[in-house]
Each structure stands twice: as structure tokens, then as C-alpha cells.
Amino acid sequence: MSSQILQIKKLSVNVEEKEILHGIDLQIGKGETHVLMGPNGAGKSTLGYALMGNPRYEITGGEIWFQGKRIEEESADQRARAGMFLSFQNPLEVPGLSLNGFIRSALSAGQGGKLRFREYRKELARAMELLQLDGTFGERELNVGFSGGEKKKSEILQMLMLKPVLAILDETDSGLDVDAVRTVSQGVEAFQKDRKGSLLIITHSTRILESLHVDYTHVMVDGRIVTTGDGALVEQINREGFEPFMNPEAVERS
Amino acid sequence: MEEKTFVDDIDRSIYDIKNEEKDVYRLQEGLTSAIVQQLSREKNDPAWMELFRLRSLQIYNNMKIPDWGPSLDGLDIDHIATYVRPNTKMKRKWSEVPEEIKETFERLGIPQAERKSLAGVGAQYDSELVYHNVRREVAEQGVVYTDMESALTGEYADMVRNHFMKLVKPTDHKFAALHGAVWSGGSFVYVPPGVSVTIPLQSYFRLNAPGAGQFEHTLIIVDEGADLHFIEGCSAPKYNVANLHAGCVELYVRKHARLRYSTIENWSKNMYNLNTKRAVVEEGGTIEWVSGSFGSHVSCLYPMSILKGRGARMEFTGITFAGKGQNLDTGAKVVHSAPETTSFMNTRSISKDGGISTFRSSVVVSKGAGKSKAAVSCQSLMLDSQSRSDTIPAMDIRTQDADIGHEAKIGRISDEAVFYLMSRGLSEEDAKAMIVSGFAENVSKELPLEYAVEMNNLIRLEMKGSIG
């Protein structure tokens, strides 16, 4: 039990009065990498937002335990300070706020206002090099005018700097070219290996998984987890797609 | 999800400390020619000024209160004491300023700012300047920075007479006329040709007496090729009776000169701020306005620039923050009356907690102003659904040969952006403050550092206790 970082029990979630997730069960242990796959509209991103505490996503049933504590009532910032991180599929633009200033504020919020500036600079430079980001990138306004690849790299940069216990990556590989996928997965790999961080990787493709070690794979269809397997399941999906996991009637009809 | 979001009002206590009123002299509240004459005598006006005041009073009495802007019904002009003189003569040494008044300015950070980064400071308490000082090296360059009363009779008396209310005439509007009749205090600045004042001059206006009006007059002449940055700051404690600020600022920018005029206005939230500001810019000259409006109950403030000489330029950067009970009607006007003139207005307005902010812009390009360029860009951010934001642009372009641009954006603070920042561990209050500060960033970066810091503190203060 104690090695479980995240436990989701029978979680149901509504968005605008409509139930999207119907009783999800999921457990993630320390240092484990889980992949959540499934066709578009299955409810994968909804799970990510609900875990992070977006107020638009209403929890109507079930429990979320994070590091031994129930967190359904906690706000997003409380969850973040407890060590949860969500990499956004579409990170929002905040004009006038520099990426650098943002990371620094977030870090000092997490550390009760104490931040060692020199160490911070060094760490930032290292992480930016790993992600092949230019030194001036940190001075740009948060996500304003960022390309698709830059946005995702900026999210991974924030993850590396904030050092969460659990990182949820929502479609971090979507819309990226081959080189950018490789760079981003190097960042994720560093998080796996150096930080021993737990991961929940939400994706509907398998590109980002090629160079990453995967412990468990879950397939979500229509707001339910229909299958759970190990890393090999990813290869099966690669070959056969999601159809074998879909509602049999729906498959027959198609 | 709540239908309505609501942002609480803030604690303004550091601005709200009021001193017991110890004025030796307070004019009876209404306004008659006898009172204006008495004021003129008290101030030892030259004869022409007494006449000017009486003429202005006549104009005032014959004019109607403007009916196109925010309501001025709460302003009972017959009961606003026009002239309150503090119980002290003007001092050149800070240590000689009476303790109570000194403390007020100390709290507002005025002398500290002077020691650090200003070339000269004037501090006006109610109707009179109580402190005035200019650094020796600046004075040695021939720069004149003095209170208006001394300027009227001193070495530059003729210059003052030739410029006083020539740019803003008493006939302009009712409050300009009122100003002409009862003006008191303010500053006169003259920068001789070719002189660059490298550190800013500053005036600070503080209105302490309840139910009083402040009518300071600022007259600045930057002569050919000279360069100046002038800063004014304003504040007042809150009383239950309305106060009125009807100051007047006249700026003369000569050929190839440059003047930057920065204002941080943080009047108490029962103040009617009906200020008139105007600049005339000669060939190749530049006027830059930086304007932050945070306080007052009602503001009507539209600094105007007349680009009179070829190649004259104006830039207006402004931010308005309207909270509970505030109706801030601000904007800028520009008249291009010579060829190759350029103007650029860039403003941000923020409203929350039922506050109303309106941005009016007026661009006039006259027939002879070919090859001129004008660009207006205004953005508004509403922090909740009770607040209002309006944009009212006006353009009158009389030549084909001009390049005109206009851009306006009005939006609500995005819940998704707030969530995004919160997901990194920032509290809701901090997340919102960062979004608002970011929104204001391109204005705050135009301010001198200590003012940018003050502005960010004000934003933080305004955002405190906000709930989603």
C-alpha cells in the first residue's frame, strides 16, 4: 500500500452535467510508468484534468488518493504542491509573464518562498540543454507565439524543474515532428531515470513510447478502462489499433 | 462552476490615514466673485491673474456640467472648499516640513524616492506646496523647477503669463473654467535649449482636507532640443464627503525636444478626478505620456496632444484599474496638424468587482497632415461578470495620405489560464495577480522602476482576497 503514489477508486466524473468517466480504478506505484491509451473521445484527458483538480470537471463518485491522502476536495495548487503535475495538451498563453519568471514563482510557491538562485540557474540551463532549447527561450512570454513543439518542450521543462512525484502527460506527443518527439521523450526519460518519478502518459499514438520503458498499459474506451496489460500491449495496439477493445456490438456494426 | 465570479475589495489603509485638519485658513464653501477675489488677495496674485480668475468664474457660471460622461451628480460643487492652505510656509529642507505632513509623505515614500532617483521633488499638501527642492547640478544647468506662485512673480513671470492657460483655455469646459478661477499650487518647470535632465523631476500631490478641492496647475516648457522626464503622483485619504481634483497640466515641447510625463494616480475612492492635460509639440519634438489610474470614484481624464510641427511624435501608454464603486473614464486625444507626425496609443484597462472602465480615444488628422501615422491599441480585461469595460474610439481623418490603425480587445480573465497556473502550485490569488500583472506588463515596463514596483504592489493589493 505504502508504495502506491496514486490510487483511483471507482471514479466518476461529469463535465457540464454529462457523465464522461464511469467508475475508473487505477493504481500507480512509485517510479512506475503507466500508459493510458484509447481512441479519441474516450475520456483520457478528462481523467487527467479531474486528477489535477480542474473545477470544470466535477467528481460525482469515487475517491482519489495521492500519497496516502484523499484529495478530491483539494484545489489544483494544493495538489501541485503535494507533488502532482499535469502537462497540458494545449498550454495556455499568458502574455507579459516570462516562462522563466513563471517557473521561478511556481518553484518558490512549492518551497514556501525559499529558492536558491544559483542552483536554480544551473538546473534550468541543464534542463534546457537536454530539451534543446535556446538560452533566451526562458525570457519569452509564456506560450505566446510558441510553436507546437516549443509548447510541449516548455511543459516538459516545467516538469523537470518542479520535480513532481507524479507527472501526467496529456498528449505530449501530439502534433510534433519526429525530432521533437525524440527530444521530448529524452526529457521524459530523464524524469523516469534521474528523478524516479511516476508517470501517467496519456496518448492515442505510440510514438512517444518507442524509447521509454513502460510498466503498465491501460486501454480506455467510452469512459471505462477496458483492458490493462504490460508494455507489450502497446505493441499489440500498434499492430491492431483499438478495435479489438471496442464494444463488440459497435465493432460488428462497423 | 459558479455563474458569477466575484473579487473582493482591498485594504487601502496606508493611503487612508488622515491627519487632523489644522489649516489656518479655509474659504467658505460656495463660489462667488467675492470668494475668488479673497483667494486672489490671499495669494498675492499679480493684477492680471485676479482678472483672469474673475473672468474664469464668469465662464464657469455660464457653462453646463458636461452630460456625456460618467455621472457627476455626487459632486456638490457649492460645498467643496476651494482653497485650504496648510499651516506652514513652503520649505526647501525636508527636516523643516511639519512633522505630521512629513509623516504622511514618508509613508508614501516621497523623500526616499528623492534621495535615490530624482532630480527634484515638489510635494503639495492640500492647496499649497509644502516642500520643494531641486538638485544643485540640475539647477546649475539652468533648469527651473518652482511652485507656480513664485513663478508668477519671479524671473520667469512673463513666460508664465504668456503660457498660463493658453493651451487649456477656461472656455474649454466647466472644470477648466473652475480651475482658472480657483487654481492654487502646482509646479512650473523650464528646461533651457539643449539641456538634458538625466534624472526625473517629481511632484507629489496629497489632498488631506475633507470636502476640499485640489486645483494645482502644472506648466512645463521644454525648450529646443532639451529633454525631461516629469513624474506626478497623487493620493488622498478617504472621507465620507466627495473631494474634487480639477488640476490642469500644460506642456510645451519645442523643436526636437522630448518630454516624458508620467502619472501614477491613486486618489481615494470618493474623489472626482476631473483633470485636464494637454501638450503642444513643435517640429521633431516628442511627447510621451505614461499614465496609471488606480484611484478615485469618478475619473474623466483624456490627455491631449497637438502635433503642431512637422515630424512631431506622441506616444501614450496608459493603464486603468477600476474596482468597486469606481467609474474610470479615461483615454487620450491627438490632433495631427502637420505632415509626417506620428502617434501611438497603447492602453490596458482592468475592471473588477463591479468597476466600470471606459476607454475613449480620439484621433484627428487634419488636411495638411500628409504622411502621418496613427495607431491605437486598447485591451480590456474584466475579472468578473459584474464589471464593465467599454471602448469608444473616434477618428476624424481628413487626408488620404495617412496611415491609421485601430485595434481593440475586450476579454474576461480565463478560468482555464488560472487553472493552468494553479496546476503549477500557485494559489488562485497569485495566479490571477500574475495574469493581471502580465496584462499590465507593457505599461509597467514604461514606468520608472520604483513606480513599476508600486504598480505591481497595487495590483497585488487589489487582487488580495479574491475568490473565484
Interface residues (C-beta under 8 A of the other chain):
Chain A: M52 G53 N54 P55 R56 S75 A76 D77 R79 A80 R81 F85 L86 F88 P91 L92 E93 V94 P95 G96 L97 F102 S105 A106 A109 G110 E141 L142 Q158 L162
Chain B: M1 S414 D415 E416 A417 F419 Y420 L421 M422 S423 R424 G425 L426 S427 E428 D430 A431 M434 I435 S437 G438 F439 A440 E441 N442 G468
